Amino acid sequence: MSKLAQDIILRPIITEESMMGVSDKKYTFKVAKDANKIEIAKAVEELFGVKVAKVNTMNVRGHLRRQGMHQGYTASWKKAIVTLTEASKTIDFFDGMM
């Protein structure tokens, strides 16, 4: 059973640090926890019509949150930094953020 590209790429990550990578054609996304690098690369190519050079992934642990007497952890998630090839066009969505 193959997953849809929309089920793999959940949302873009828009932070100061992630936006610094846009000039180097590095884009950051929140991805499905069970997705591998090959699936992520294919999903980005399908959704945005670009060529992917490499994918770096990392698992992000949940943060400790407190509300008065009670405490717990936010959900853990997976982050992918996708680097595009030199010849590839940029992703229009991120260009609007700059």
C-alpha positions as CSV (number, residue, x, y, z in Angstrom):
1,M,0.0,0.0,0.0
2,S,1.6,3.2,-1.1
3,K,1.1,6.5,0.8
4,L,-0.1,9.7,-0.9
5,A,2.4,12.6,-1.0
6,Q,0.0,14.6,1.1
7,D,0.1,12.0,3.8
8,I,4.0,12.1,3.9
9,I,4.6,15.9,3.8
10,L,2.4,17.3,6.6
11,R,3.4,20.9,6.7
12,P,6.3,23.3,6.0
13,I,8.3,24.6,9.0
14,I,8.7,28.4,8.9
15,T,11.3,29.5,11.5
16,E,14.2,32.0,11.3
17,E,16.7,29.1,11.1
18,S,14.8,27.2,8.4
19,M,14.3,30.3,6.3
20,M,18.1,30.9,6.3
21,G,18.4,27.6,4.3
22,V,16.1,28.7,1.5
23,S,18.9,30.6,-0.2
24,D,20.8,27.3,-0.4
25,K,17.8,25.5,-1.7
26,K,17.2,23.7,1.6
27,Y,13.6,23.4,2.7
28,T,12.3,22.1,6.0
29,F,9.1,20.1,6.4
30,K,7.2,18.2,9.2
31,V,6.8,14.7,7.8
32,A,5.0,11.5,8.8
33,K,6.9,9.6,11.5
34,D,7.0,6.3,9.5
35,A,8.2,7.9,6.2
36,N,11.7,7.2,5.0
37,K,14.1,9.4,3.0
38,I,13.2,7.9,-0.4
39,E,9.4,8.4,0.2
40,I,10.0,12.0,1.4
41,A,12.1,12.8,-1.7
42,K,9.4,11.4,-4.1
43,A,6.6,13.2,-2.3
44,V,8.4,16.6,-2.5
45,E,9.2,16.0,-6.2
46,E,5.5,15.1,-6.9
47,L,4.0,18.0,-4.9
48,F,6.2,20.8,-5.9
49,G,7.6,19.7,-9.3
50,V,11.3,20.0,-8.3
51,K,14.4,17.8,-8.3
52,V,15.7,16.6,-4.9
53,A,19.4,16.1,-4.3
54,K,19.3,14.7,-0.8
55,V,17.1,14.4,2.3
56,N,18.2,14.7,6.0
57,T,15.7,13.5,8.6
58,M,15.6,13.8,12.4
59,N,13.2,12.7,15.1
60,V,12.2,15.6,17.4
61,R,11.3,14.7,20.9
62,G,8.2,16.2,22.6
63,H,8.8,19.1,24.9
64,L,7.8,19.0,28.6
65,R,4.8,21.3,29.3
66,R,3.3,22.2,32.6
67,Q,-0.1,23.5,33.5
68,G,-0.1,24.1,37.2
69,M,0.2,20.9,39.1
70,H,0.0,18.7,36.0
71,Q,2.8,18.1,33.4
72,G,3.3,16.0,30.3
73,Y,5.0,15.9,27.0
74,T,3.9,17.3,23.6
75,A,3.8,14.8,20.8
76,S,7.1,13.8,19.2
77,W,7.4,14.3,15.4
78,K,9.8,13.9,12.4
79,K,11.5,16.7,10.6
80,A,13.0,16.5,7.1
81,I,15.5,19.0,5.5
82,V,15.2,18.6,1.7
83,T,18.1,19.9,-0.5
84,L,17.3,20.5,-4.1
85,T,19.7,20.1,-7.1
86,E,21.4,23.2,-8.5
87,A,19.4,23.0,-11.7
88,S,16.1,22.6,-9.9
89,K,13.6,25.5,-9.7
90,T,12.8,26.8,-6.2
91,I,9.6,26.1,-4.2
92,D,7.2,29.0,-4.8
93,F,5.5,28.7,-1.4
94,F,8.8,29.6,0.4
95,D,9.7,32.4,-2.0
96,G,6.6,34.3,-0.9
97,M,7.8,34.2,2.7
98,M,11.1,36.0,2.0
